[in-house]
Amino acid sequence: MQAQIKPILERRQTSPELSTWWEKLTLAQKFSASSLGKFGYELNFVRIEKGQSLAVLSCDSGLAIINEEGDINTSPEIHIRD
């Protein structure tokens, strides 16, 4: 009996590279954002905080931020306005 292979479901509506925010990311942030994209995260916006660029991504399971060095924090203490 052969195992059935399920197709990969693409949840993103558009490619992250088409986002105007994508152009504002550092190369390290782009690599990290691409890896999070495999888990359903989408780039929402880029915020400058204390002179540093923070990429803010969201997913059904929550938020993530990526600093300029590409470090990912999936439990950020960040306030998002409604």
Summary of the structure (lengths in Angstrom):
residues: 82
radius of gyration: 14.5
end to end distance: 51.4
largest distance: 58.1
contacts: 178
relative contact order: 0.18
helix: 21%
strand: 28%
